[in-house]
Amino acid sequence: MSALEKAITHAKNISIDECEIVSIKKNITTVRITDSEIVEIKQNFDENYGIRLIHQKKIASIQTTNKEKITESITKGTKVLQKVKPREFWKGLPDKKKITELEGTFDEKLKLISGTKATDIAQSMINSSENKKIDTITGSLNIVYENFELNNSSGLNFNNESTYISGIINAESEQGKLPVSGIGHACGRTLSKFYSEQIGIDAKKMCINSINPKKINSDTYSIIFDPYSVGELLAFVVAANFNFKTFKEKKSCFSNKFKGRISTEEFNLIDDPHIPEGVGTKSIDDEGTKTKKIKLIKNGLFENTFSNIYDSYKENKKQSTGNAIRMGSPMGRSAEPIPISAPHNLIVTSGSTSQEDMIKETKHGLLIGRLWYTYAVNPIKGDFSCTARSGIQVIKNGEIVGPGKSVRIIHNLPNLLENISDIGNDQRRVMQWASLPSITPSIKVENIAVNSI
């Protein structure tokens, strides 16, 4: 009998109504790059357990790293249950189900990767970044293998192996009047689909093209957001508005627009947990509900929200959408006892226009490759702030005329979605630091006010 099975049996023996236990065993290989060279290669192994107890509709949570003390932790958890209020809306944990394995989520080569091989991948990222105009290269490579197990007292027993890989390079130059930088990034689930050299090429290109930037006047522009910057907006501004809990609490800027138009007709936003190579791809969510593709925005209309079991029960929703997530670092899952609601892979459907053609059709605009410090200022109204600090190109009469200095954008999400004028065909996988994965093309938006810094 496994440690998790013993835990479930123990919970039943002491008459706990329901018990859920998750186990996460994780191998993390990290290669750090500083001053254009590899400075650290680190391989860590973590093992953690998260427990959720439900008795008489009261819910308690426990976390431990000691497998031998799981049953003891459950016994101690019963004392916590005595002090919490019952959640009268609670209806029960998911039961046993047939689970289909998905392609493009596990790679034996990543599971068994050596420090030497990881170093070679990181070195290729550095090599492809190098140029006489580049002074410093920094970045990291993270490779994760995890074994995730989920058991509960309703008969669910799920075990899954997953692999993840993510690399980032920041190339910096002091060759011009001001220091500038460029970023390159890639992520995925298998080694064969991970193109390390492209990371360096992208960082080098953005950095070199940013040398000697000119001041950008405070004005209203057409802005072409590169996929990496769109990913920033999706993760830190857009996603929360489709959380069922946020929506029901009237804290979404679209709470009063369900089934109504919230963007241009060409814009479609999907959460797809089944796409190969998606960092968030999984067959069941992290509490045992089958995942499914959800159309959040369909042809401009607000179609759906996402939720976990707890929030669904609380608001009398029939069932969870399969969006319970125990978010791990740097990728994958964790053993958090209580999952949150979040999308798996946020996807903006590709359009048919190339970024080059978008530029040709822009008279007075900016191309923004990277955003920083993106956050909601007034979430209920949809107001947000972000800063474009690198990878900015000024567009005049259909041509890029040179790089631009940093600007600040204080804008409104409903206005942004309503003013999308074009969607690119350059869809890419993107994952911001410590955030949600997305897959998105470039997006062109009209009438955005920017302020010089």
C-alpha positions as CSV (number, residue, x, y, z in Angstrom):
1,M,0.0,0.0,0.0
2,S,1.4,3.4,-1.0
3,A,1.8,6.3,1.4
4,L,-1.2,8.1,-0.2
5,E,-3.4,5.0,0.1
6,K,-2.4,4.6,3.7
7,A,-3.4,8.3,4.3
8,I,-6.8,7.8,2.7
9,T,-7.4,4.6,4.7
10,H,-6.3,6.4,7.9
11,A,-8.7,9.3,7.3
12,K,-11.6,6.8,6.8
13,N,-10.6,4.9,10.0
14,I,-10.9,8.1,12.1
15,S,-14.2,8.8,10.4
16,I,-13.3,11.9,8.3
17,D,-16.0,12.4,5.7
18,E,-13.6,13.2,2.8
19,C,-9.8,13.3,2.3
20,E,-7.7,14.4,-0.6
21,I,-4.0,14.1,-0.8
22,V,-1.5,15.2,-3.5
23,S,2.1,14.2,-3.8
24,I,4.6,16.0,-6.0
25,K,8.1,14.7,-6.6
26,K,10.2,17.1,-8.6
27,N,13.6,17.1,-10.2
28,I,14.6,20.7,-11.2
29,T,17.7,21.4,-13.3
30,T,18.7,25.1,-13.4
31,V,21.5,26.6,-15.4
32,R,22.2,30.3,-14.6
33,I,23.9,32.7,-17.0
34,T,25.6,35.9,-15.8
35,D,28.2,38.1,-17.6
36,S,27.9,36.1,-20.8
37,E,28.9,32.8,-19.2
38,I,27.4,29.9,-17.3
39,V,28.0,30.6,-13.5
40,E,25.8,27.9,-11.9
41,I,24.4,24.4,-12.7
42,K,22.1,23.2,-10.0
43,Q,19.9,20.1,-9.7
44,N,17.4,19.8,-6.9
45,F,15.0,17.1,-5.8
46,D,11.8,18.1,-3.9
47,E,9.1,15.9,-2.4
48,N,6.0,17.5,-0.9
49,Y,2.5,16.4,0.2
50,G,-0.7,18.4,0.5
51,I,-3.8,17.3,2.3
52,R,-7.3,18.6,2.3
53,L,-9.8,17.3,4.9
54,I,-13.5,17.8,4.7
55,H,-15.7,16.8,7.6
56,Q,-19.3,17.9,8.3
57,K,-18.7,20.4,5.4
58,K,-15.7,21.9,7.3
59,I,-12.5,22.2,5.4
60,A,-8.9,22.1,6.7
61,S,-5.6,21.9,4.9
62,I,-2.2,20.5,5.8
63,Q,1.2,20.4,4.0
64,T,4.3,18.3,4.8
65,T,7.5,17.1,3.4
66,N,7.7,14.1,5.6
67,K,6.1,11.0,4.1
68,E,6.3,9.1,7.3
69,K,4.2,11.7,9.2
70,I,1.3,12.0,6.8
71,T,-1.1,10.0,9.0
72,E,0.0,12.0,12.0
73,S,-0.6,15.2,10.2
74,I,-4.1,14.1,9.3
75,T,-4.8,13.3,12.9
76,K,-3.6,16.8,13.9
77,G,-5.8,18.3,11.1
78,T,-8.9,17.0,12.8
79,K,-8.3,19.6,15.6
80,V,-8.2,22.4,13.0
81,L,-11.6,21.2,11.7
82,Q,-13.2,21.9,15.0
83,K,-12.3,25.5,14.7
84,V,-13.6,26.3,11.2
85,K,-17.1,27.1,10.0
86,P,-18.9,24.6,7.8
87,R,-19.2,25.4,4.1
88,E,-22.9,24.4,3.6
89,F,-22.5,24.6,-0.2
90,W,-19.9,21.9,-0.3
91,K,-21.0,18.8,-2.3
92,G,-18.0,16.5,-2.5
93,L,-14.7,15.6,-4.2
94,P,-14.5,14.2,-7.7
95,D,-14.8,10.4,-8.0
96,K,-12.9,7.8,-10.0
97,K,-12.8,8.3,-13.8
98,K,-11.1,7.1,-16.9
99,I,-8.2,9.3,-17.8
100,T,-6.7,9.8,-21.3
101,E,-3.0,10.5,-21.6
102,L,-2.1,13.5,-23.8
103,E,0.7,13.7,-26.3
104,G,3.5,16.3,-26.0
105,T,3.6,16.5,-22.2
106,F,6.4,14.0,-21.3
107,D,9.9,13.4,-22.7
108,E,12.1,10.7,-21.3
109,K,15.2,12.7,-22.5
110,L,14.2,15.6,-20.3
111,K,13.5,13.3,-17.4
112,L,17.0,11.8,-17.6
113,I,18.8,14.9,-18.7
114,S,22.4,15.3,-17.4
115,G,23.9,18.5,-16.1
116,T,26.3,18.3,-19.1
117,K,23.5,18.2,-21.6
118,A,21.7,21.0,-19.9
119,T,24.9,23.1,-20.0
120,D,25.3,22.4,-23.7
121,I,21.7,23.7,-24.3
122,A,22.4,26.9,-22.2
123,Q,25.7,27.4,-24.0
124,S,23.9,27.3,-27.4
125,M,21.6,30.1,-26.1
126,I,24.6,32.2,-25.2
127,N,26.4,31.5,-28.5
128,S,23.5,32.5,-30.6
129,S,23.2,35.8,-28.6
130,E,26.8,36.9,-29.1
131,N,27.6,39.9,-31.3
132,K,30.1,42.7,-31.1
133,K,27.3,45.1,-30.2
134,I,26.2,43.0,-27.3
135,D,28.1,43.6,-24.0
136,T,26.4,41.4,-21.5
137,I,24.3,38.3,-21.7
138,T,22.3,37.0,-18.7
139,G,19.5,34.4,-18.5
140,S,18.6,30.9,-17.3
141,L,17.5,27.5,-18.4
142,N,15.0,25.5,-16.3
143,I,14.2,21.8,-16.9
144,V,11.6,20.1,-14.7
145,Y,10.6,16.5,-14.3
146,E,7.7,15.9,-12.0
147,N,5.7,12.9,-10.7
148,F,2.3,14.0,-9.6
149,E,-0.1,11.8,-7.7
150,L,-3.6,12.6,-6.5
151,N,-5.8,10.3,-4.4
152,N,-9.1,11.0,-2.6
153,S,-11.6,9.1,-0.5
154,S,-14.1,9.0,-3.4
155,G,-11.9,6.5,-5.2
156,L,-9.8,8.8,-7.5
157,N,-6.2,7.6,-7.9
158,F,-4.3,9.5,-10.5
159,N,-0.6,9.4,-11.2
160,N,1.2,11.4,-13.9
161,E,4.7,12.1,-15.2
162,S,5.4,15.4,-16.8
163,T,8.4,17.3,-18.2
164,Y,8.9,21.0,-18.9
165,I,11.6,23.2,-20.3
166,S,12.0,27.0,-20.4
167,G,14.9,29.2,-21.4
168,I,15.3,33.0,-21.4
169,I,18.1,35.3,-22.5
170,N,18.5,39.0,-21.8
171,A,21.1,40.6,-24.1
172,E,22.3,44.1,-23.0
173,S,24.3,46.7,-25.0
174,E,26.0,49.9,-23.9
175,Q,27.3,50.7,-27.5
176,G,24.9,53.6,-27.9
177,K,24.0,56.7,-25.9
178,L,21.8,54.7,-23.5
179,P,22.0,51.1,-22.2
180,V,19.4,48.9,-24.1
181,S,18.4,45.3,-23.9
182,G,16.6,42.6,-25.7
183,I,14.8,39.4,-24.6
184,G,14.5,35.9,-26.1
185,H,12.3,33.2,-24.7
186,A,11.0,29.7,-25.4
187,C,9.2,27.0,-23.5
188,G,7.7,23.6,-24.0
189,R,7.4,20.0,-22.8
190,T,9.8,18.1,-25.0
191,L,13.4,18.6,-26.0
192,S,12.9,18.0,-29.8
193,K,10.5,21.0,-30.0
194,F,12.7,23.3,-28.0
195,Y,14.8,25.6,-30.1
196,S,17.5,27.0,-27.9
197,E,19.4,28.9,-30.6
198,Q,16.3,30.9,-31.5
199,I,16.2,32.3,-27.9
200,G,19.6,33.9,-28.4
201,I,18.8,35.1,-31.9
202,D,15.6,36.8,-30.7
203,A,17.4,38.5,-27.8
204,K,20.2,39.7,-30.0
205,K,17.9,41.1,-32.7
206,M,15.8,43.0,-30.2
207,C,18.8,44.4,-28.4
208,I,20.7,45.5,-31.5
209,N,17.5,47.1,-33.0
210,S,17.1,49.1,-29.8
211,I,20.5,50.8,-29.8
212,N,20.3,54.7,-29.8
213,P,16.6,55.0,-29.1
214,K,14.9,58.4,-29.7
215,K,12.4,60.0,-27.4
216,I,8.8,59.1,-28.1
217,N,6.4,62.0,-27.7
218,S,3.4,61.6,-25.4
219,D,0.6,61.0,-27.9
220,T,-2.0,58.5,-29.1
221,Y,-0.6,55.7,-31.2
222,S,-1.5,52.5,-33.0
223,I,0.4,49.8,-31.2
224,I,1.5,46.4,-32.4
225,F,2.1,44.2,-29.4
226,D,4.6,41.4,-30.1
227,P,3.6,38.0,-28.8
228,Y,5.8,38.3,-25.7
229,S,4.1,41.5,-24.7
230,V,0.6,40.1,-25.4
231,G,1.5,37.3,-23.1
232,E,2.2,39.8,-20.4
233,L,-1.2,41.4,-20.8
234,L,-3.0,38.0,-20.8
235,A,-1.3,36.9,-17.6
236,F,-1.5,40.1,-15.5
237,V,-4.5,41.9,-16.9
238,V,-6.9,39.7,-18.9
239,A,-7.0,36.3,-17.3
240,A,-8.5,37.3,-13.9
241,N,-11.6,38.8,-15.5
242,F,-12.7,35.3,-16.6
243,N,-12.3,33.7,-13.2
244,F,-15.8,32.6,-12.1
245,K,-15.2,33.8,-8.5
246,T,-14.1,37.2,-9.7
247,F,-17.0,37.4,-12.1
248,K,-19.7,36.4,-9.6
249,E,-18.3,38.9,-7.0
250,K,-18.7,41.7,-9.6
251,K,-14.9,42.3,-9.5
252,S,-14.4,41.6,-13.2
253,C,-14.6,44.5,-15.6
254,F,-16.9,42.2,-17.7
255,S,-19.2,41.1,-14.8
256,N,-22.2,42.9,-16.4
257,K,-21.5,41.8,-20.0
258,F,-21.9,38.0,-19.9
259,K,-22.9,36.8,-23.4
260,G,-22.4,40.3,-24.7
261,R,-19.8,41.8,-27.0
262,I,-16.6,42.8,-25.3
263,S,-14.1,42.9,-28.2
264,T,-13.9,43.1,-31.9
265,E,-15.5,40.2,-33.8
266,E,-12.2,38.8,-35.0
267,F,-10.9,38.2,-31.5
268,N,-11.1,34.8,-29.9
269,L,-9.7,33.8,-26.5
270,I,-9.6,30.1,-25.5
271,D,-8.3,28.1,-22.6
272,D,-7.0,24.8,-24.2
273,P,-5.6,22.3,-21.8
274,H,-5.1,19.6,-24.5
275,I,-2.7,21.3,-26.9
276,P,0.7,19.5,-27.4
277,E,3.7,21.3,-25.9
278,G,1.5,23.6,-23.8
279,V,3.1,24.3,-20.5
280,G,-0.3,24.1,-18.8
281,T,-1.5,21.0,-20.8
282,K,-3.1,18.3,-18.7
283,S,-5.9,15.7,-19.0
284,I,-7.4,16.3,-15.5
285,D,-7.0,19.3,-13.3
286,D,-5.2,19.3,-10.0
287,E,-8.3,18.1,-8.0
288,G,-9.4,15.4,-10.4
289,T,-11.9,17.0,-12.7
290,K,-11.5,16.3,-16.4
291,T,-10.1,19.3,-18.3
292,K,-11.8,20.7,-21.4
293,K,-11.4,23.4,-24.0
294,I,-13.2,26.5,-23.0
295,K,-14.1,29.4,-25.3
296,L,-13.8,32.5,-23.1
297,I,-14.3,35.0,-25.9
298,K,-15.9,33.8,-29.1
299,N,-16.1,36.1,-32.1
300,G,-15.9,39.1,-29.7
301,L,-18.6,37.7,-27.3
302,F,-18.0,36.9,-23.6
303,E,-18.9,33.2,-23.6
304,N,-17.5,31.5,-20.5
305,T,-15.6,31.6,-17.2
306,F,-13.3,29.1,-15.6
307,S,-13.6,27.6,-12.1
308,N,-12.5,25.0,-9.6
309,I,-14.9,22.8,-7.4
310,Y,-15.0,25.1,-4.4
311,D,-15.9,28.3,-6.3
312,S,-18.4,26.4,-8.4
313,Y,-20.2,24.9,-5.4
314,K,-20.2,28.2,-3.6
315,E,-22.0,30.0,-6.4
316,N,-24.4,27.1,-7.1
317,K,-22.7,26.3,-10.4
318,K,-23.5,22.8,-11.6
319,Q,-19.9,21.7,-11.9
320,S,-16.3,22.8,-12.1
321,T,-14.9,23.6,-15.5
322,G,-11.7,21.6,-14.6
323,N,-9.5,24.6,-13.9
324,A,-8.2,23.8,-10.4
325,I,-4.5,24.5,-10.4
326,R,-1.8,24.0,-7.8
327,M,0.8,26.2,-9.4
328,G,4.4,25.1,-9.0
329,S,7.8,26.9,-9.5
330,P,9.5,27.3,-11.9
331,M,6.9,25.3,-13.9
332,G,4.4,22.5,-13.3
333,R,2.4,21.6,-10.2
334,S,2.9,22.0,-6.5
335,A,1.5,20.2,-3.4
336,E,-0.5,23.2,-2.3
337,P,-3.4,21.7,-0.3
338,I,-6.0,24.1,-1.7
339,P,-5.9,24.7,-5.5
340,I,-6.8,28.1,-7.1
341,S,-8.8,28.7,-10.3
342,A,-6.7,29.6,-13.3
343,P,-6.5,28.9,-17.0
344,H,-4.2,26.1,-18.3
345,N,-3.1,27.6,-21.7
346,L,-4.6,30.9,-22.7
347,I,-4.7,31.0,-26.5
348,V,-5.4,33.9,-28.8
349,T,-6.5,32.4,-32.1
350,S,-4.2,33.4,-35.0
351,G,-5.3,35.9,-37.6
352,S,-4.0,35.9,-41.2
353,T,-1.8,39.1,-41.2
354,S,1.9,39.0,-40.9
355,Q,3.6,41.4,-38.5
356,E,5.3,43.0,-41.5
357,D,2.0,43.8,-43.1
358,M,0.7,45.2,-39.9
359,I,3.6,47.6,-39.9
360,K,3.0,48.6,-43.6
361,E,-0.6,49.5,-42.7
362,T,0.4,51.7,-39.7
363,K,0.8,55.4,-40.2
364,H,1.6,56.6,-36.6
365,G,2.5,53.7,-34.3
366,L,4.8,51.7,-32.2
367,L,5.9,48.1,-32.2
368,I,6.4,46.9,-28.6
369,G,8.4,43.8,-28.0
370,R,8.4,43.7,-24.2
371,L,6.3,45.0,-21.3
372,W,7.4,45.4,-17.7
373,Y,5.5,46.2,-14.4
374,T,2.1,45.2,-15.8
375,Y,-0.6,45.3,-13.2
376,A,-4.3,46.2,-12.7
377,V,-4.9,49.7,-11.3
378,N,-8.7,49.4,-11.0
379,P,-9.6,45.8,-11.8
380,I,-13.4,46.5,-11.6
381,K,-13.2,49.1,-14.4
382,G,-10.4,47.3,-16.2
383,D,-7.8,50.1,-15.8
384,F,-4.2,48.9,-15.9
385,S,-0.7,50.2,-16.2
386,C,2.5,48.9,-17.9
387,T,5.8,50.1,-19.0
388,A,7.5,49.4,-22.4
389,R,11.3,49.5,-21.7
390,S,12.9,47.6,-24.5
391,G,12.1,46.4,-28.0
392,I,10.2,49.5,-29.0
393,Q,10.2,50.5,-32.6
394,V,8.7,53.7,-34.0
395,I,6.5,53.3,-37.1
396,K,5.8,56.2,-39.5
397,N,3.8,55.8,-42.7
398,G,4.2,52.1,-42.9
399,E,7.9,51.9,-42.0
400,I,10.0,51.4,-38.9
401,V,12.1,54.6,-38.6
402,G,14.1,53.5,-35.5
403,P,14.0,52.5,-31.9
404,G,12.2,54.4,-29.2
405,K,12.9,55.2,-25.6
406,S,10.7,53.9,-22.7
407,V,7.1,54.8,-22.4
408,R,4.4,54.2,-19.9
409,I,0.9,53.0,-20.9
410,I,-2.1,53.6,-18.6
411,H,-5.1,52.1,-20.4
412,N,-8.3,50.3,-20.0
413,L,-8.9,46.6,-20.9
414,P,-12.4,46.9,-22.4
415,N,-11.2,49.8,-24.6
416,L,-8.2,47.8,-25.7
417,L,-10.3,44.8,-26.7
418,E,-12.8,47.0,-28.6
419,N,-10.0,48.7,-30.5
420,I,-8.2,45.6,-31.8
421,S,-7.7,46.3,-35.5
422,D,-5.6,43.3,-36.6
423,I,-4.4,39.9,-35.3
424,G,-1.2,38.3,-36.6
425,N,-0.3,34.9,-37.9
426,D,2.8,34.6,-35.8
427,Q,1.5,32.6,-32.9
428,R,4.0,31.6,-30.2
429,R,4.2,29.9,-26.8
430,V,4.9,32.5,-24.1
431,M,5.4,32.2,-20.4
432,Q,6.1,35.2,-18.2
433,W,8.1,35.0,-15.1
434,A,6.2,33.1,-12.3
435,S,3.0,33.4,-14.3
436,L,0.5,31.8,-16.6
437,P,1.4,30.2,-19.9
438,S,-0.1,31.5,-23.1
439,I,0.0,31.0,-26.9
440,T,-0.6,34.1,-28.9
441,P,0.2,36.0,-32.1
442,S,0.9,39.8,-32.4
443,I,-2.0,42.0,-31.9
444,K,-2.6,45.6,-33.3
445,V,-4.6,48.0,-31.2
446,E,-5.7,51.5,-32.1
447,N,-6.0,54.7,-30.0
448,I,-3.6,53.9,-27.2
449,A,-2.2,56.9,-25.3
450,V,1.4,56.6,-24.2
451,N,3.5,58.9,-21.9
452,S,7.2,59.6,-22.3
453,I,9.4,58.6,-19.4
